[in-house]
Amino acid sequence: MIKTEEFSADYCPKSNTQKPMTKFENCDESSQAGSTYPPVYLGQSVALLTKHGKETPLGEVLGAGLGCRIQHVSDYDTDQFGTFTRDIARVGSQLEAARAKARMGMKLSGLSIGLASEGAFGPDPVSFMLPHNLELLLWIDAGLGIEVIATASGNTNFSHKTVSAWDEAKLFAESAGFPEHYLIVRPDDQHHPQFRKGLSNWDEFNGALEWALSLSSAGKVFIETDMRAFANPTRMLTIRRAAAALVQKLHSRCPACAAPGFANSGVIRGLPCEDCGQPTEQARADIIACVRCTHQILVNRDRQFAAAGNCDYCNP
């Protein structure tokens, strides 16, 4: 039998105001005022398959923002889609993994709307020096035939260290925000098949270190942060921000077909150089597109010229 729980909150709708426009018509953001659409998801149940506590932040944010009820589906091991401990590799991309989770939740619950969250961790894409977290939320509405994607990113405590003494281990744990942020310990290195995860207090941590040292062939222990949502408060905050972004997208309705998710889908480059007027790689407009029909509009950006330093002609 499928275990489900429902989460909801008082509904506080934000009116969506957009003026219907001709496809590909240029406009600015101030010109998008117009009619208000009735809420789409008020009172509707949404399937969420998770075993890592995401039902709480998602239920609170989406319940308040959309008036929907998150139905927690828990009788499926989502580790089958991949684990941060690398014992089960994620199949496909971050989006494909989220889609598989959402579809499975919909199948098990019998609901036509599904939601999934998938996180990814690595170096900051700008500096390549700091750790970075990208959270992706996927909303599937089978009735409307749409998928709406929202993301949020930011810094994270994602890190690891190989140690051989308690002082080193303690310093790393404190720098990672332990015990509020959980840790994982394994003998030798990141490739060792045995590990202990979900370590949430100093006694557990010390016991895991002794266990790992007893199995180590080199007298070393590999410690890493536990990136599962319930084990990482910093990640939970990023999931909340992704949920807020999803609410904003779902409130934005297509002027042509009224489908939710009428949002930024790309950019038009070619902002002219401030010195020579040649087009640059800087964006001059945003593409706002429907996820259901082919309707699109262009929203010109406020900036009219690119700095000469970004021009391939002036600054080859």
C-alpha positions, 0 to 999 in steps of 0.5 A, spaced: 500 500 500 502 506 498 504 511 504 502 518 502 501 524 506 498 531 504 501 538 506 498 544 505 498 551 507 493 558 507 493 560 499 495 567 498 495 568 490 499 573 486 495 576 481 498 574 474 498 580 469 500 580 462 497 583 456 496 578 450 501 580 445 503 577 438 508 572 437 515 574 437 513 581 438 518 586 442 516 589 448 518 591 455 516 588 462 512 594 463 507 593 457 505 586 460 499 588 464 492 586 463 487 580 465 488 576 471 487 569 470 483 564 476 488 560 480 490 553 476 492 549 482 488 551 488 486 545 492 489 540 487 493 534 489 501 533 487 505 527 487 512 528 490 516 522 491 521 523 496 525 519 502 529 525 504 524 530 507 523 534 501 515 534 502 516 539 508 519 545 505 516 544 498 509 543 501 510 549 505 512 554 499 508 551 494 502 550 499 502 557 500 504 560 493 499 555 489 494 553 494 495 546 492 496 539 497 503 536 496 501 528 497 508 525 499 509 518 496 514 514 500 513 507 498 519 507 493 526 507 494 529 513 490 536 511 491 534 507 485 535 513 481 542 515 484 546 516 490 550 521 493 555 516 496 556 513 489 554 506 490 548 507 485 550 512 479 545 517 477 542 514 470 542 520 465 542 528 466 539 532 472 533 533 469 532 526 466 533 523 473 527 528 476 523 526 470 523 519 472 522 521 480 516 525 478 513 520 473 514 514 478 510 518 484 505 520 479 504 512 477 504 510 484 499 515 487 495 515 481 495 523 480 496 527 474 500 532 477 507 530 479 513 534 482 520 532 483 527 535 486 534 533 484 540 536 486 547 537 483 554 539 486 560 541 483 565 547 483 562 554 482 561 555 474 564 562 475 570 562 479 571 554 479 574 555 486 568 555 491 563 549 491 556 550 488 549 547 489 544 547 483 537 545 485 532 543 479 525 542 480 520 539 475 513 540 475 509 535 470 501 536 469 499 530 465 492 534 464 495 540 460 501 536 457 506 541 460 513 540 464 515 547 468 522 547 470 525 552 476 532 552 479 536 555 484 543 555 486 548 558 491 554 556 495 554 549 499 558 546 504 559 540 499 567 538 501 571 532 503 577 530 506 582 525 507 585 524 515 589 520 519 588 523 526 582 526 530 584 533 530 584 533 523 577 530 523 574 535 528 577 541 524 574 538 518 567 536 521 567 543 524 568 547 518 562 543 514 557 545 519 557 539 523 553 536 527 547 540 524 550 538 517 551 530 517 557 527 515 559 520 511 565 516 513 569 511 509 576 507 510 581 509 505 578 513 500 572 515 496 572 509 492 572 504 498 565 500 498 563 500 505 561 507 509 557 510 514 552 515 512 547 520 516 552 521 522 549 527 526 553 527 533 560 527 535 559 520 538 557 517 532 562 521 528 568 518 533 565 511 532 565 511 525 572 514 525 574 508 529 571 503 525 573 506 518 581 506 521 580 499 523 578 497 516 583 502 512 589 499 509 593 505 509 591 508 516 586 513 513 579 515 513 575 519 507 570 524 510 565 527 506 559 531 507 552 528 507 548 532 501 541 528 502 536 534 503 534 532 510 541 531 512 543 538 509 540 545 512 544 549 507 541 545 501 534 545 504 534 553 503 536 552 496 530 547 495 526 553 498 528 558 493 527 553 487 520 552 490 519 560 490 521 560 483 517 555 481 511 558 484 512 564 480 513 561 474 506 557 475 503 564 476 505 566 469 500 564 464 501 564 457 497 570 453 495 565 447 493 559 451 493 561 458 497 555 460 502 556 466 509 556 466 510 562 461 517 564 462 524 566 460 526 560 456 533 563 453 536 570 450 537 574 444 544 576 443 547 582 439 547 588 444 551 593 440 558 595 442 558 602 446 564 605 441 563 601 434 556 599 434 557 592 432 553 586 435 556 583 441 555 576 445 551 580 450 544 579 451 539 584 448 533 581 450 529 575 453 525 570 450 519 569 454 515 562 451 509 558 453 511 551 455 504 548 451 503 552 445 508 556 440 507 563 443 513 567 444 515 574 446 521 578 446 522 582 452 528 588 451 533 589 456 534 595 460 541 596 457 542 599 450 549 598 449 555 593 451 561 595 454 567 596 449 571 591 453 566 585 451 566 587 444 570 582 439 572 588 434 574 593 439 577 588 444 579 582 440 
